[in-house]
Amino acid sequence: MLTGSDGVVGVTALYRNLASALLKAGITGNPLSYTPHVTLLYDDITAAPAAVTPIEWPVRELLLLHSHIGQARPYNILARWPL
């Protein structure tokens, strides 16, 4: 899993605002905190932390996904917004 530092404050704030809005709308089950990351592999192998060169990519749209955690099924796209 790759995590960022200061470069992810925007997505962290976005998550906090979304989680708060969902809670106000009566939708529960969203953790209050989130660690922005990129998952590289789902496995039992643990690698030691190592520094990597920062990477960037353009973001063209925002997707709302339904994740089927632990069910080995693909995400369902519920909505999408161009940026």
PyMOL Python script that loads the backbone (N, CA, C, O; Angstrom):
from pymol import cmd

cmd.read_pdbstr("""\
ATOM      1  N   MET A   1       0.848  -1.168   0.000  1.00  0.00           N
ATOM      2  CA  MET A   1       0.000   0.000   0.000  1.00  0.00           C
ATOM      3  C   MET A   1       0.893   1.230   0.000  1.00  0.00           C
ATOM      4  O   MET A   1       1.810   1.342   0.814  1.00  0.00           O
ATOM      5  N   LEU A   2       0.624   2.141  -0.907  1.00  0.00           N
ATOM      6  CA  LEU A   2       1.347   3.403  -0.956  1.00  0.00           C
ATOM      7  C   LEU A   2       0.485   4.483  -0.320  1.00  0.00           C
ATOM      8  O   LEU A   2      -0.692   4.622  -0.652  1.00  0.00           O
ATOM      9  N   THR A   3       1.075   5.248   0.596  1.00  0.00           N
ATOM     10  CA  THR A   3       0.355   6.351   1.228  1.00  0.00           C
ATOM     11  C   THR A   3       1.115   7.639   0.987  1.00  0.00           C
ATOM     12  O   THR A   3       2.325   7.623   0.759  1.00  0.00           O
ATOM     13  N   GLY A   4       0.415   8.737   1.037  1.00  0.00           N
ATOM     14  CA  GLY A   4       1.029  10.040   0.826  1.00  0.00           C
ATOM     15  C   GLY A   4       1.219  10.759   2.145  1.00  0.00           C
ATOM     16  O   GLY A   4       0.944  10.208   3.211  1.00  0.00           O
ATOM     17  N   SER A   5       1.686  11.978   2.067  1.00  0.00           N
ATOM     18  CA  SER A   5       1.836  12.780   3.279  1.00  0.00           C
ATOM     19  C   SER A   5       1.082  14.084   3.056  1.00  0.00           C
ATOM     20  O   SER A   5      -0.146  14.081   2.977  1.00  0.00           O
ATOM     21  N   ASP A   6       1.799  15.194   2.955  1.00  0.00           N
ATOM     22  CA  ASP A   6       1.142  16.494   2.771  1.00  0.00           C
ATOM     23  C   ASP A   6       0.381  16.581   1.461  1.00  0.00           C
ATOM     24  O   ASP A   6      -0.543  17.386   1.349  1.00  0.00           O
ATOM     25  N   GLY A   7       0.733  15.789   0.479  1.00  0.00           N
ATOM     26  CA  GLY A   7       0.085  15.850  -0.819  1.00  0.00           C
ATOM     27  C   GLY A   7      -1.325  15.296  -0.850  1.00  0.00           C
ATOM     28  O   GLY A   7      -1.994  15.380  -1.880  1.00  0.00           O
ATOM     29  N   VAL A   8      -1.793  14.732   0.248  1.00  0.00           N
ATOM     30  CA  VAL A   8      -3.129  14.138   0.261  1.00  0.00           C
ATOM     31  C   VAL A   8      -4.095  14.879   1.182  1.00  0.00           C
ATOM     32  O   VAL A   8      -5.164  14.358   1.499  1.00  0.00           O
ATOM     33  N   VAL A   9      -3.736  16.086   1.615  1.00  0.00           N
ATOM     34  CA  VAL A   9      -4.626  16.822   2.523  1.00  0.00           C
ATOM     35  C   VAL A   9      -5.966  17.130   1.860  1.00  0.00           C
ATOM     36  O   VAL A   9      -6.996  17.143   2.534  1.00  0.00           O
ATOM     37  N   GLY A  10      -5.968  17.378   0.552  1.00  0.00           N
ATOM     38  CA  GLY A  10      -7.212  17.671  -0.145  1.00  0.00           C
ATOM     39  C   GLY A  10      -8.164  16.499  -0.151  1.00  0.00           C
ATOM     40  O   GLY A  10      -9.351  16.665   0.133  1.00  0.00           O
ATOM     41  N   VAL A  11      -7.666  15.315  -0.469  1.00  0.00           N
ATOM     42  CA  VAL A  11      -8.542  14.136  -0.508  1.00  0.00           C
ATOM     43  C   VAL A  11      -8.966  13.740   0.904  1.00  0.00           C
ATOM     44  O   VAL A  11     -10.059  13.205   1.092  1.00  0.00           O
ATOM     45  N   THR A  12      -8.117  13.995   1.892  1.00  0.00           N
ATOM     46  CA  THR A  12      -8.493  13.724   3.281  1.00  0.00           C
ATOM     47  C   THR A  12      -9.644  14.639   3.699  1.00  0.00           C
ATOM     48  O   THR A  12     -10.588  14.184   4.344  1.00  0.00           O
ATOM     49  N   ALA A  13      -9.575  15.911   3.341  1.00  0.00           N
ATOM     50  CA  ALA A  13     -10.656  16.850   3.650  1.00  0.00           C
ATOM     51  C   ALA A  13     -11.931  16.470   2.906  1.00  0.00           C
ATOM     52  O   ALA A  13     -13.023  16.549   3.469  1.00  0.00           O
ATOM     53  N   LEU A  14     -11.804  16.059   1.651  1.00  0.00           N
ATOM     54  CA  LEU A  14     -12.962  15.627   0.873  1.00  0.00           C
ATOM     55  C   LEU A  14     -13.641  14.447   1.562  1.00  0.00           C
ATOM     56  O   LEU A  14     -14.865  14.424   1.694  1.00  0.00           O
ATOM     57  N   TYR A  15     -12.859  13.478   1.998  1.00  0.00           N
ATOM     58  CA  TYR A  15     -13.429  12.313   2.675  1.00  0.00           C
ATOM     59  C   TYR A  15     -14.160  12.723   3.947  1.00  0.00           C
ATOM     60  O   TYR A  15     -15.273  12.263   4.204  1.00  0.00           O
ATOM     61  N   ARG A  16     -13.529  13.597   4.753  1.00  0.00           N
ATOM     62  CA  ARG A  16     -14.154  14.045   5.993  1.00  0.00           C
ATOM     63  C   ARG A  16     -15.506  14.714   5.714  1.00  0.00           C
ATOM     64  O   ARG A  16     -16.490  14.454   6.405  1.00  0.00           O
ATOM     65  N   ASN A  17     -15.541  15.573   4.701  1.00  0.00           N
ATOM     66  CA  ASN A  17     -16.781  16.263   4.345  1.00  0.00           C
ATOM     67  C   ASN A  17     -17.844  15.293   3.840  1.00  0.00           C
ATOM     68  O   ASN A  17     -19.017  15.417   4.193  1.00  0.00           O
ATOM     69  N   LEU A  18     -17.437  14.329   3.016  1.00  0.00           N
ATOM     70  CA  LEU A  18     -18.392  13.330   2.515  1.00  0.00           C
ATOM     71  C   LEU A  18     -18.937  12.463   3.648  1.00  0.00           C
ATOM     72  O   LEU A  18     -20.140  12.211   3.716  1.00  0.00           O
ATOM     73  N   ALA A  19     -18.058  12.010   4.531  1.00  0.00           N
ATOM     74  CA  ALA A  19     -18.479  11.172   5.655  1.00  0.00           C
ATOM     75  C   ALA A  19     -19.447  11.930   6.556  1.00  0.00           C
ATOM     76  O   ALA A  19     -20.431  11.365   7.032  1.00  0.00           O
ATOM     77  N   SER A  20     -19.169  13.198   6.787  1.00  0.00           N
ATOM     78  CA  SER A  20     -20.040  14.029   7.615  1.00  0.00           C
ATOM     79  C   SER A  20     -21.402  14.214   6.958  1.00  0.00           C
ATOM     80  O   SER A  20     -22.430  14.109   7.627  1.00  0.00           O
ATOM     81  N   ALA A  21     -21.422  14.489   5.651  1.00  0.00           N
ATOM     82  CA  ALA A  21     -22.684  14.670   4.926  1.00  0.00           C
ATOM     83  C   ALA A  21     -23.504  13.376   4.920  1.00  0.00           C
ATOM     84  O   ALA A  21     -24.725  13.414   5.072  1.00  0.00           O
ATOM     85  N   LEU A  22     -22.838  12.236   4.746  1.00  0.00           N
ATOM     86  CA  LEU A  22     -23.543  10.955   4.770  1.00  0.00           C
ATOM     87  C   LEU A  22     -24.162  10.700   6.137  1.00  0.00           C
ATOM     88  O   LEU A  22     -25.298  10.234   6.233  1.00  0.00           O
ATOM     89  N   LEU A  23     -23.419  11.005   7.189  1.00  0.00           N
ATOM     90  CA  LEU A  23     -23.927  10.817   8.541  1.00  0.00           C
ATOM     91  C   LEU A  23     -25.144  11.714   8.784  1.00  0.00           C
ATOM     92  O   LEU A  23     -26.135  11.271   9.363  1.00  0.00           O
ATOM     93  N   LYS A  24     -25.070  12.976   8.341  1.00  0.00           N
ATOM     94  CA  LYS A  24     -26.205  13.898   8.496  1.00  0.00           C
ATOM     95  C   LYS A  24     -27.416  13.420   7.707  1.00  0.00           C
ATOM     96  O   LYS A  24     -28.552  13.706   8.086  1.00  0.00           O
ATOM     97  N   ALA A  25     -27.187  12.694   6.613  1.00  0.00           N
ATOM     98  CA  ALA A  25     -28.279  12.161   5.798  1.00  0.00           C
ATOM     99  C   ALA A  25     -28.796  10.831   6.343  1.00  0.00           C
ATOM    100  O   ALA A  25     -29.699  10.226   5.764  1.00  0.00           O
ATOM    101  N   GLY A  26     -28.218  10.377   7.464  1.00  0.00           N
ATOM    102  CA  GLY A  26     -28.673   9.131   8.075  1.00  0.00           C
ATOM    103  C   GLY A  26     -28.012   7.883   7.543  1.00  0.00           C
ATOM    104  O   GLY A  26     -28.454   6.772   7.838  1.00  0.00           O
ATOM    105  N   ILE A  27     -26.949   8.050   6.755  1.00  0.00           N
ATOM    106  CA  ILE A  27     -26.231   6.897   6.202  1.00  0.00           C
ATOM    107  C   ILE A  27     -25.039   6.622   7.103  1.00  0.00           C
ATOM    108  O   ILE A  27     -24.088   7.402   7.141  1.00  0.00           O
ATOM    109  N   THR A  28     -25.091   5.525   7.819  1.00  0.00           N
ATOM    110  CA  THR A  28     -24.052   5.193   8.789  1.00  0.00           C
ATOM    111  C   THR A  28     -23.098   4.139   8.225  1.00  0.00           C
ATOM    112  O   THR A  28     -23.295   3.633   7.120  1.00  0.00           O
ATOM    113  N   GLY A  29     -22.068   3.821   8.998  1.00  0.00           N
ATOM    114  CA  GLY A  29     -21.131   2.777   8.616  1.00  0.00           C
ATOM    115  C   GLY A  29     -19.877   3.289   7.939  1.00  0.00           C
ATOM    116  O   GLY A  29     -19.063   2.493   7.471  1.00  0.00           O
ATOM    117  N   ASN A  30     -19.700   4.601   7.876  1.00  0.00           N
ATOM    118  CA  ASN A  30     -18.499   5.172   7.262  1.00  0.00           C
ATOM    119  C   ASN A  30     -17.509   5.550   8.350  1.00  0.00           C
ATOM    120  O   ASN A  30     -17.851   6.320   9.248  1.00  0.00           O
ATOM    121  N   PRO A  31     -16.298   5.031   8.293  1.00  0.00           N
ATOM    122  CA  PRO A  31     -15.294   5.394   9.303  1.00  0.00           C
ATOM    123  C   PRO A  31     -15.072   6.906   9.321  1.00  0.00           C
ATOM    124  O   PRO A  31     -15.170   7.569   8.288  1.00  0.00           O
ATOM    125  N   LEU A  32     -14.774   7.443  10.502  1.00  0.00           N
ATOM    126  CA  LEU A  32     -14.535   8.883  10.614  1.00  0.00           C
ATOM    127  C   LEU A  32     -13.205   9.293  10.013  1.00  0.00           C
ATOM    128  O   LEU A  32     -13.020  10.455   9.652  1.00  0.00           O
ATOM    129  N   SER A  33     -12.270   8.347   9.902  1.00  0.00           N
ATOM    130  CA  SER A  33     -10.980   8.685   9.312  1.00  0.00           C
ATOM    131  C   SER A  33     -10.695   7.760   8.133  1.00  0.00           C
ATOM    132  O   SER A  33     -11.246   6.665   8.022  1.00  0.00           O
ATOM    133  N   TYR A  34      -9.827   8.232   7.273  1.00  0.00           N
ATOM    134  CA  TYR A  34      -9.480   7.502   6.057  1.00  0.00           C
ATOM    135  C   TYR A  34      -8.025   7.804   5.724  1.00  0.00           C
ATOM    136  O   TYR A  34      -7.595   8.953   5.819  1.00  0.00           O
ATOM    137  N   THR A  35      -7.277   6.803   5.341  1.00  0.00           N
ATOM    138  CA  THR A  35      -5.896   6.992   4.907  1.00  0.00           C
ATOM    139  C   THR A  35      -5.854   6.847   3.390  1.00  0.00           C
ATOM    140  O   THR A  35      -5.964   5.737   2.870  1.00  0.00           O
ATOM    141  N   PRO A  36      -5.693   7.982   2.666  1.00  0.00           N
ATOM    142  CA  PRO A  36      -5.579   7.870   1.204  1.00  0.00           C
ATOM    143  C   PRO A  36      -4.406   6.969   0.854  1.00  0.00           C
ATOM    144  O   PRO A  36      -3.320   7.104   1.418  1.00  0.00           O
ATOM    145  N   HIS A  37      -4.627   6.050  -0.078  1.00  0.00           N
ATOM    146  CA  HIS A  37      -3.591   5.082  -0.414  1.00  0.00           C
ATOM    147  C   HIS A  37      -3.842   4.486  -1.793  1.00  0.00           C
ATOM    148  O   HIS A  37      -4.905   4.663  -2.388  1.00  0.00           O
ATOM    149  N   VAL A  38      -2.850   3.787  -2.271  1.00  0.00           N
ATOM    150  CA  VAL A  38      -2.966   2.986  -3.482  1.00  0.00           C
ATOM    151  C   VAL A  38      -2.637   1.560  -3.079  1.00  0.00           C
ATOM    152  O   VAL A  38      -1.533   1.289  -2.605  1.00  0.00           O
ATOM    153  N   THR A  39      -3.580   0.644  -3.260  1.00  0.00           N
ATOM    154  CA  THR A  39      -3.346  -0.757  -2.929  1.00  0.00           C
ATOM    155  C   THR A  39      -2.640  -1.411  -4.100  1.00  0.00           C
ATOM    156  O   THR A  39      -3.126  -1.384  -5.231  1.00  0.00           O
ATOM    157  N   LEU A  40      -1.496  -1.997  -3.818  1.00  0.00           N
ATOM    158  CA  LEU A  40      -0.706  -2.644  -4.861  1.00  0.00           C
ATOM    159  C   LEU A  40      -0.974  -4.133  -4.956  1.00  0.00           C
ATOM    160  O   LEU A  40      -0.824  -4.725  -6.025  1.00  0.00           O
ATOM    161  N   LEU A  41      -1.374  -4.751  -3.835  1.00  0.00           N
ATOM    162  CA  LEU A  41      -1.536  -6.196  -3.824  1.00  0.00           C
ATOM    163  C   LEU A  41      -2.365  -6.605  -2.619  1.00  0.00           C
ATOM    164  O   LEU A  41      -2.141  -6.113  -1.513  1.00  0.00           O
ATOM    165  N   TYR A  42      -3.309  -7.493  -2.823  1.00  0.00           N
ATOM    166  CA  TYR A  42      -4.023  -8.122  -1.715  1.00  0.00           C
ATOM    167  C   TYR A  42      -3.381  -9.481  -1.511  1.00  0.00           C
ATOM    168  O   TYR A  42      -3.547 -10.381  -2.335  1.00  0.00           O
ATOM    169  N   ASP A  43      -2.650  -9.633  -0.417  1.00  0.00           N
ATOM    170  CA  ASP A  43      -1.940 -10.883  -0.158  1.00  0.00           C
ATOM    171  C   ASP A  43      -1.537 -10.902   1.300  1.00  0.00           C
ATOM    172  O   ASP A  43      -1.694  -9.907   2.008  1.00  0.00           O
ATOM    173  N   ASP A  44      -1.025 -12.019   1.746  1.00  0.00           N
ATOM    174  CA  ASP A  44      -0.543 -12.133   3.118  1.00  0.00           C
ATOM    175  C   ASP A  44       0.908 -11.694   3.254  1.00  0.00           C
ATOM    176  O   ASP A  44       1.463 -11.732   4.352  1.00  0.00           O
ATOM    177  N   ILE A  45       1.527 -11.279   2.158  1.00  0.00           N
ATOM    178  CA  ILE A  45       2.924 -10.869   2.183  1.00  0.00           C
ATOM    179  C   ILE A  45       3.032  -9.455   2.735  1.00  0.00           C
ATOM    180  O   ILE A  45       2.287  -8.568   2.318  1.00  0.00           O
ATOM    181  N   THR A  46       3.944  -9.239   3.656  1.00  0.00           N
ATOM    182  CA  THR A  46       4.181  -7.914   4.217  1.00  0.00           C
ATOM    183  C   THR A  46       5.560  -7.442   3.777  1.00  0.00           C
ATOM    184  O   THR A  46       6.552  -8.154   3.931  1.00  0.00           O
ATOM    185  N   ALA A  47       5.608  -6.246   3.235  1.00  0.00           N
ATOM    186  CA  ALA A  47       6.877  -5.669   2.805  1.00  0.00           C
ATOM    187  C   ALA A  47       7.250  -4.546   3.764  1.00  0.00           C
ATOM    188  O   ALA A  47       6.383  -3.857   4.302  1.00  0.00           O
ATOM    189  N   ALA A  48       8.531  -4.376   3.967  1.00  0.00           N
ATOM    190  CA  ALA A  48       9.011  -3.296   4.832  1.00  0.00           C
ATOM    191  C   ALA A  48       8.731  -1.947   4.169  1.00  0.00           C
ATOM    192  O   ALA A  48       8.832  -1.828   2.948  1.00  0.00           O
ATOM    193  N   PRO A  49       8.380  -0.935   4.959  1.00  0.00           N
ATOM    194  CA  PRO A  49       8.176   0.405   4.385  1.00  0.00           C
ATOM    195  C   PRO A  49       9.431   0.887   3.665  1.00  0.00           C
ATOM    196  O   PRO A  49      10.549   0.660   4.127  1.00  0.00           O
ATOM    197  N   ALA A  50       9.239   1.545   2.543  1.00  0.00           N
ATOM    198  CA  ALA A  50      10.364   2.080   1.773  1.00  0.00           C
ATOM    199  C   ALA A  50       9.916   3.370   1.093  1.00  0.00           C
ATOM    200  O   ALA A  50       8.764   3.501   0.679  1.00  0.00           O
ATOM    201  N   ALA A  51      10.832   4.307   0.989  1.00  0.00           N
ATOM    202  CA  ALA A  51      10.541   5.567   0.308  1.00  0.00           C
ATOM    203  C   ALA A  51      10.444   5.328  -1.197  1.00  0.00           C
ATOM    204  O   ALA A  51      11.199   4.531  -1.754  1.00  0.00           O
ATOM    205  N   VAL A  52       9.521   6.014  -1.846  1.00  0.00           N
ATOM    206  CA  VAL A  52       9.384   5.930  -3.297  1.00  0.00           C
ATOM    207  C   VAL A  52       9.306   7.346  -3.858  1.00  0.00           C
ATOM    208  O   VAL A  52       8.942   8.287  -3.153  1.00  0.00           O
ATOM    209  N   THR A  53       9.644   7.481  -5.109  1.00  0.00           N
ATOM    210  CA  THR A  53       9.542   8.766  -5.774  1.00  0.00           C
ATOM    211  C   THR A  53       8.063   9.109  -5.955  1.00  0.00           C
ATOM    212  O   THR A  53       7.294   8.269  -6.422  1.00  0.00           O
ATOM    213  N   PRO A  54       7.652  10.328  -5.593  1.00  0.00           N
ATOM    214  CA  PRO A  54       6.231  10.688  -5.751  1.00  0.00           C
ATOM    215  C   PRO A  54       5.785  10.547  -7.205  1.00  0.00           C
ATOM    216  O   PRO A  54       6.549  10.800  -8.136  1.00  0.00           O
ATOM    217  N   ILE A  55       4.533  10.138  -7.373  1.00  0.00           N
ATOM    218  CA  ILE A  55       3.948  10.025  -8.698  1.00  0.00           C
ATOM    219  C   ILE A  55       2.701  10.912  -8.750  1.00  0.00           C
ATOM    220  O   ILE A  55       2.086  11.199  -7.723  1.00  0.00           O
ATOM    221  N   GLU A  56       2.349  11.328  -9.931  1.00  0.00           N
ATOM    222  CA  GLU A  56       1.146  12.131 -10.128  1.00  0.00           C
ATOM    223  C   GLU A  56       0.409  11.607 -11.341  1.00  0.00           C
ATOM    224  O   GLU A  56       1.024  11.070 -12.263  1.00  0.00           O
ATOM    225  N   TRP A  57      -0.911  11.760 -11.348  1.00  0.00           N
ATOM    226  CA  TRP A  57      -1.690  11.476 -12.535  1.00  0.00           C
ATOM    227  C   TRP A  57      -2.897  12.407 -12.530  1.00  0.00           C
ATOM    228  O   TRP A  57      -3.392  12.789 -11.469  1.00  0.00           O
ATOM    229  N   PRO A  58      -3.364  12.766 -13.717  1.00  0.00           N
ATOM    230  CA  PRO A  58      -4.510  13.682 -13.781  1.00  0.00           C
ATOM    231  C   PRO A  58      -5.798  12.973 -13.358  1.00  0.00           C
ATOM    232  O   PRO A  58      -5.993  11.791 -13.639  1.00  0.00           O
ATOM    233  N   VAL A  59      -6.653  13.704 -12.691  1.00  0.00           N
ATOM    234  CA  VAL A  59      -7.954  13.182 -12.301  1.00  0.00           C
ATOM    235  C   VAL A  59      -8.984  13.817 -13.216  1.00  0.00           C
ATOM    236  O   VAL A  59      -9.095  15.042 -13.272  1.00  0.00           O
ATOM    237  N   ARG A  60      -9.730  13.004 -13.925  1.00  0.00           N
ATOM    238  CA  ARG A  60     -10.695  13.496 -14.905  1.00  0.00           C
ATOM    239  C   ARG A  60     -12.146  13.336 -14.461  1.00  0.00           C
ATOM    240  O   ARG A  60     -13.037  14.017 -14.970  1.00  0.00           O
ATOM    241  N   GLU A  61     -12.382  12.419 -13.493  1.00  0.00           N
ATOM    242  CA  GLU A  61     -13.740  12.231 -13.015  1.00  0.00           C
ATOM    243  C   GLU A  61     -13.731  11.674 -11.602  1.00  0.00           C
ATOM    244  O   GLU A  61     -12.740  11.107 -11.143  1.00  0.00           O
ATOM    245  N   LEU A  62     -14.850  11.848 -10.929  1.00  0.00           N
ATOM    246  CA  LEU A  62     -15.046  11.321  -9.590  1.00  0.00           C
ATOM    247  C   LEU A  62     -16.118  10.247  -9.694  1.00  0.00           C
ATOM    248  O   LEU A  62     -17.175  10.476 -10.280  1.00  0.00           O
ATOM    249  N   LEU A  63     -15.848   9.078  -9.126  1.00  0.00           N
ATOM    250  CA  LEU A  63     -16.804   7.966  -9.164  1.00  0.00           C
ATOM    251  C   LEU A  63     -17.296   7.655  -7.764  1.00  0.00           C
ATOM    252  O   LEU A  63     -16.530   7.697  -6.801  1.00  0.00           O
ATOM    253  N   LEU A  64     -18.579   7.343  -7.656  1.00  0.00           N
ATOM    254  CA  LEU A  64     -19.148   6.806  -6.428  1.00  0.00           C
ATOM    255  C   LEU A  64     -19.306   5.313  -6.663  1.00  0.00           C
ATOM    256  O   LEU A  64     -20.059   4.884  -7.537  1.00  0.00           O
ATOM    257  N   LEU A  65     -18.575   4.517  -5.858  1.00  0.00           N
ATOM    258  CA  LEU A  65     -18.544   3.071  -6.060  1.00  0.00           C
ATOM    259  C   LEU A  65     -19.181   2.329  -4.898  1.00  0.00           C
ATOM    260  O   LEU A  65     -19.129   2.778  -3.753  1.00  0.00           O
ATOM    261  N   HIS A  66     -19.780   1.196  -5.204  1.00  0.00           N
ATOM    262  CA  HIS A  66     -20.227   0.266  -4.172  1.00  0.00           C
ATOM    263  C   HIS A  66     -19.236  -0.882  -4.152  1.00  0.00           C
ATOM    264  O   HIS A  66     -19.090  -1.608  -5.136  1.00  0.00           O
ATOM    265  N   SER A  67     -18.557  -1.042  -3.022  1.00  0.00           N
ATOM    266  CA  SER A  67     -17.553  -2.080  -2.877  1.00  0.00           C
ATOM    267  C   SER A  67     -18.170  -3.297  -2.201  1.00  0.00           C
ATOM    268  O   SER A  67     -18.874  -3.170  -1.199  1.00  0.00           O
ATOM    269  N   HIS A  68     -17.908  -4.455  -2.745  1.00  0.00           N
ATOM    270  CA  HIS A  68     -18.389  -5.715  -2.173  1.00  0.00           C
ATOM    271  C   HIS A  68     -17.231  -6.347  -1.409  1.00  0.00           C
ATOM    272  O   HIS A  68     -16.624  -7.312  -1.875  1.00  0.00           O
ATOM    273  N   ILE A  69     -16.932  -5.808  -0.252  1.00  0.00           N
ATOM    274  CA  ILE A  69     -15.761  -6.219   0.525  1.00  0.00           C
ATOM    275  C   ILE A  69     -15.832  -7.699   0.862  1.00  0.00           C
ATOM    276  O   ILE A  69     -16.828  -8.190   1.393  1.00  0.00           O
ATOM    277  N   GLY A  70     -14.755  -8.394   0.541  1.00  0.00           N
ATOM    278  CA  GLY A  70     -14.638  -9.811   0.860  1.00  0.00           C
ATOM    279  C   GLY A  70     -15.455 -10.737  -0.021  1.00  0.00           C
ATOM    280  O   GLY A  70     -15.532 -11.934   0.258  1.00  0.00           O
ATOM    281  N   GLN A  71     -16.069 -10.218  -1.081  1.00  0.00           N
ATOM    282  CA  GLN A  71     -16.920 -11.053  -1.917  1.00  0.00           C
ATOM    283  C   GLN A  71     -16.310 -11.354  -3.286  1.00  0.00           C
ATOM    284  O   GLN A  71     -16.958 -11.989  -4.118  1.00  0.00           O
ATOM    285  N   ALA A  72     -15.091 -10.913  -3.531  1.00  0.00           N
ATOM    286  CA  ALA A  72     -14.407 -11.162  -4.809  1.00  0.00           C
ATOM    287  C   ALA A  72     -15.275 -10.761  -6.001  1.00  0.00           C
ATOM    288  O   ALA A  72     -15.312 -11.457  -7.015  1.00  0.00           O
ATOM    289  N   ARG A  73     -15.970  -9.632  -5.868  1.00  0.00           N
ATOM    290  CA  ARG A  73     -16.809  -9.104  -6.952  1.00  0.00           C
ATOM    291  C   ARG A  73     -16.285  -7.739  -7.349  1.00  0.00           C
ATOM    292  O   ARG A  73     -15.671  -7.055  -6.530  1.00  0.00           O
ATOM    293  N   PRO A  74     -16.513  -7.325  -8.588  1.00  0.00           N
ATOM    294  CA  PRO A  74     -16.063  -5.990  -9.010  1.00  0.00           C
ATOM    295  C   PRO A  74     -16.915  -4.902  -8.353  1.00  0.00           C
ATOM    296  O   PRO A  74     -18.029  -5.152  -7.892  1.00  0.00           O
ATOM    297  N   TYR A  75     -16.365  -3.703  -8.327  1.00  0.00           N
ATOM    298  CA  TYR A  75     -17.115  -2.545  -7.831  1.00  0.00           C
ATOM    299  C   TYR A  75     -18.289  -2.255  -8.761  1.00  0.00           C
ATOM    300  O   TYR A  75     -18.203  -2.488  -9.967  1.00  0.00           O
ATOM    301  N   ASN A  76     -19.377  -1.749  -8.203  1.00  0.00           N
ATOM    302  CA  ASN A  76     -20.484  -1.237  -9.009  1.00  0.00           C
ATOM    303  C   ASN A  76     -20.369   0.285  -9.032  1.00  0.00           C
ATOM    304  O   ASN A  76     -20.238   0.912  -7.981  1.00  0.00           O
ATOM    305  N   ILE A  77     -20.417   0.880 -10.219  1.00  0.00           N
ATOM    306  CA  ILE A  77     -20.392   2.334 -10.334  1.00  0.00           C
ATOM    307  C   ILE A  77     -21.815   2.840 -10.103  1.00  0.00           C
ATOM    308  O   ILE A  77     -22.727   2.517 -10.864  1.00  0.00           O
ATOM    309  N   LEU A  78     -21.997   3.635  -9.048  1.00  0.00           N
ATOM    310  CA  LEU A  78     -23.302   4.177  -8.716  1.00  0.00           C
ATOM    311  C   LEU A  78     -23.545   5.520  -9.365  1.00  0.00           C
ATOM    312  O   LEU A  78     -24.676   5.842  -9.728  1.00  0.00           O
ATOM    313  N   ALA A  79     -22.480   6.317  -9.517  1.00  0.00           N
ATOM    314  CA  ALA A  79     -22.575   7.633 -10.156  1.00  0.00           C
ATOM    315  C   ALA A  79     -21.175   8.069 -10.575  1.00  0.00           C
ATOM    316  O   ALA A  79     -20.175   7.578 -10.052  1.00  0.00           O
ATOM    317  N   ARG A  80     -21.120   9.005 -11.532  1.00  0.00           N
ATOM    318  CA  ARG A  80     -19.830   9.552 -11.965  1.00  0.00           C
ATOM    319  C   ARG A  80     -20.018  11.011 -12.334  1.00  0.00           C
ATOM    320  O   ARG A  80     -21.048  11.412 -12.876  1.00  0.00           O
ATOM    321  N   TRP A  81     -18.980  11.803 -12.020  1.00  0.00           N
ATOM    322  CA  TRP A  81     -18.994  13.223 -12.297  1.00  0.00           C
ATOM    323  C   TRP A  81     -17.690  13.622 -12.974  1.00  0.00           C
ATOM    324  O   TRP A  81     -16.617  13.339 -12.440  1.00  0.00           O
ATOM    325  N   PRO A  82     -17.751  14.272 -14.136  1.00  0.00           N
ATOM    326  CA  PRO A  82     -16.518  14.771 -14.771  1.00  0.00           C
ATOM    327  C   PRO A  82     -15.970  15.943 -13.963  1.00  0.00           C
ATOM    328  O   PRO A  82     -16.727  16.694 -13.347  1.00  0.00           O
ATOM    329  N   LEU A  83     -14.677  16.086 -13.972  1.00  0.00           N
ATOM    330  CA  LEU A  83     -14.029  17.200 -13.262  1.00  0.00           C
ATOM    331  C   LEU A  83     -13.426  18.168 -14.263  1.00  0.00           C
ATOM    332  O   LEU A  83     -12.834  19.173 -13.871  1.00  0.00           O
TER     333      LEU A  83
END
""", "prot")
cmd.dss("prot")
cmd.show_as("cartoon", "prot")
cmd.util.cbc("prot")
cmd.orient("prot")
